[in-house]
């Protein structure tokens, strides 16, 4: 019980203090002859560390960052409309001069916004996420983006840019939010999990021979390879987007109008500008979903880039760890 309370008290400190002095503080509490008093002192000094690090300028920057995240879906939808118009003009001109077949017109119409917005989302996510705590980002970033997207679909008349039925769009955004939170939790688990391997398996993953430990086992303390993390993130994100669009279309159309056999193809078809054939009660897949697949895709790329942003080095130094538990 004492160890659990000590660990809980240490977690109250800022990250840079926990990383540097966490084990020492836990050891001092474990060996304390007055555990109740020292535990209260630890909690008191943890609160003091947060108060000392607090500033209104940091709070203002955090609020502005969250507001910017909430506005990102609106900016993305507006940019998609403008860039799709550019793609429309390019496609029409190319058809007139016979350089592009009619069948590729919609692909060009949807490809121009994607070619511009997806790289921008990667850069923006990596740069914007610097200095933001990783644990909070897992929920806060998808929550702000989802709130902004729901706000866009709730705008009278203009909200149809992200789907004809706002109920279906809201349901798809909710599924997207839950899925991205799960992806973020999985990413944190993968990136921090120690791997155990031996012989050829270790050499294949790390390119180095494992070091022999006293017990004869060959072990490594190494994070999951970066390429494997990216592959898992991409696959999980695609599944989340696919499920979100299935939820949208199944909430709008009946089972016979939107058969399950075609459900896995709705998102990729809409993303590349192709239609679904004779399903959806004769309605066009592109007219039904409109920009929803592309806005959610940009939001997903931005969120994954935020998760994979460069991690800054810990800042702030505590001069004496004894002061953290001293009366």
N, C-alpha and C positions, 0 to 999 in steps of 0.2 A: 504493500500500500504506500509506504514511504517513497519507494522508487518511482511509482506511478505519479505521485504528486510532484516529485522533483522534476521528472520529465515534462509534466504539464507546465510547471513554473518556468522552466528553461525555455519552452516554446513561446512564452510571452515576450521574450526579448527580440529585438530586431535581428534580422538574419545574420548580419556581419558579426554581431556579438555571439550568437549561437554557434556559428561556424568556428569561431576562434576560442571561445571559452565555455562552450556548452558542457563538455565532458568534465572540465575542472569544477564548474559550479555544481554539477550533479554529484561529483565526488565529495565536495565540501558538505553538501546537504546530507549525503549518506553517512558521513563521519561526524555529523554535528551532535553535540550533547544537549542542545536546545533546539530540536528540529522545528517546533512550531514557530518560535521567534525568528529563526533564520529563514524559514519558508516565507513568512510575511515580509522579511527584509528583501528577499529575492523578488517577490512580486512588486514591492514598492520601487525598487531600483529598475525593474523592467518598465513600469509605468513612467518613471523618470527618464529613461532612455528614449521612449517614444515622444514624451513632451519636449525633450531637448531637441529632437530631430524635427519636430513639427514647425511649420511656417505657413503663413497665409499664402505666400507666393507658390509654395508647392501645392497647396490645396487648390489654388486658382488654376494652376497648370493641369492638375488632375481633372478638375471639372471641365475645363476647355477640351481636354483630350477625350473625355467621355462624350461631350456634346458633339465633337467632331466625328466620333465613331457612329453616333446616332444619325448624323447627317450623311454619312457615306452612302447608304442605299439611295437616297434622293439624288445625290450627285452622280452616282453610277447610272441610275435610270435616265437622268437628263443627258449624260454623256453618251449613253447607248443610243438614244434617239438621234442625237446629232451625228454620231459616227455611222449609224445605220443609214442615215440620209446620204452621207458621203459614199458609202458602199453602194447605195441604190443608184446614185449618179454614175459612179464608175461602171457598175454593171450594165446600165442602159447604154452608155457610150460604147462599151466594149461589144455589146450585142449589135449595135448599129454598124460598127466596123467589122463585125464578123469574127472577133477575136475570142469571144466567150460564148459557149453554147447556152441555150435557154435553160437547160437542166442545171447548170452551175450558177445561175443567177442568184438564187436564194442563198446558196453557200457563200457567195461573195458578199451578199447583203448582210449576212450574219458574221462573216469572217473578219471583216474590217474592224468592227467594234472589239471583237475578241483579241485581235492582234495588237490592239492599242491598250485596252484596259487590263488584260491579264498581266503583262509585264509591269505596268504601273502599279497594280495591286501587290505584286511581289516586292517591288522596291519600297512602296509605302508601308507595307506591313513590317518589313525588316527594320526600316528606319524609325517608324513611329513607335514601335514596341520597345525600343531601347530604354533601359532604366525602369521598366514597369515590372513589378513582382510577378514571377511566373505563376504562382499559385492563384493569384487573383485574376490573371488573364484568362485562365481556363473557363471561367464563368462570365466575367465582366465583358470581355470582348464579344463573344456570341450574343450575350444579352443586349448590349447596346446596339449591335447591328440588327438583331431581330426586332427590337423596339422601333428602330428607325424604319425598317422595312414595313412593319405593321402600320406605322404612321403614313407611309407612302400609299399603301393600298387603301387606306381609309380616307384619302383625299377625294372629295366628290368629283366625278368625271375623270380627273387626271389619274386617279388611282388604277384605272383599268390598264395602264401601261404594264402593270405587273400581274395581269390575269383578269379575265372577264368577270369572274365571281370572287368578290373579296373574301367571302367565307372560305372558299377553297384556298385562296392565297394565304390567308391567316393560318389555316391548318397546316399548309406546307411549310410556312415559316416556323411554326411551333415545332414541327418535326425536325426541321433543319437545326434549330437551336438545341434541342435535346441531343441530336446526333453529334453536333460539333462539340458539345460539352463532353460527351463520351469519348470522342476522338482525342480531345485535349487531355483527358485523364489517362487514356491509353498511351498517349505520347509521353507524358511525364513518367509513367511507369516503365516504358521501354527505354527511355533515355537514361534513367537512373538505375536500371537493374544490372546487377553484377552477373557476368556470364562465367560459366565454368566449362572448360573444355580441356582436351588433352590431345597430344600428338598432332596428327595431320589436321584434325578439326581446328585446333588453335592456330596452326600456321595458315590455314585457309582463310580464317577470319581476320587475323591480325598481321600476317606476314612476318611474324617473329616466332622463334622457338620459345616454348613456355619455360618458366623458371621452376626448378624442383623445390618443393617445400619439404620441411623436416619429416613429415609423415609419409613421404613418398608420393603423394598425389601431385599432379601438375594442375595448377589453377591459374586463373587470371582474374583480376578485378578490372573489368573493362566494360564500357558502355556498349550497347547494341550498335553495330556498325551503322554509320550515317546513311549509307545507301539503303539498308534494310528499313530504317526508320522512314525514309522518304517513300519507299514503295508501299509500306503499310499505311502511311498517312494518305497517299494518293488513292489506294484501293478503298480505304474506309470512307474517305470523302466522297468518292464516286457513289458508293452504296448509299450514303446519307442523302445525296442529291437525288438519286434514282427513287428512293423510298419517298422522299418529300413530294416529288411530282406524281408518283402513283397515288399518294394520299389526296393530292389536289384533284386529279381526274376522277378518282373513285368517289370523291365527295360531291362531285358535280354531275356525273353521269351514272346511270344504272349499270348493273352487272352485264347486261346484254349489250349495252352501248359501249362500254369500256371493258372488253374481255381481259381476264387475267393473263391469257397467253401472250398478249402484246404489251403488257405492263412494263417489263424490263427495258423495252425499246423506246418508250415515250420520251424519256429525258435525252438520251443521245441523239435521237432523231430531231427533236426540237432544237438541240444545241447546234447542230450543223445545218439547220434550215431545211430539213426534209419533213414531209407529212407522213401520217400514219395510215394512209389508204382509206378503206371504207368504214373504219370503226368510228367511235365517238358520235354516233347517230348522224353521220354525214357532215359533222362539223370539222373544220380544219384544226389540226393540232396547233399550228402556229398562231391562228387567230384566237384560240382558246387560252393558250399560255402566254402569248405575247413575249414580253421581255423577262418574265419570271425566271426561266432557266439561266439566262445570261447574268442577271443581277445576282442570283444566288451563287452562281459559279464564281463571279468576281469576289463576292463576300467570303466564299470558302477559301479561295486562293489568298486573300488578304489575311484571314484568320490563321491559316497554316503558316504563312510567312511570319506572322506575329509570333506564333509558337516557336518557330525555328530561328528567331532573331538572334544576333550576337549577344552573348551574355556579358554585361560589364563586370569588371573586377569589383569585389566588395570594397566599400568605402567606409571610413569611420573607424577609429581605433580607440579601444578602451585602455587606459594606461595601466590599470591594476585590477585584475579580476577579483582580488580580495575585497575591493570596495563594493562589489555587486552584492555581497552577502553580509558585509559588515554592518553592525548596528549604527 
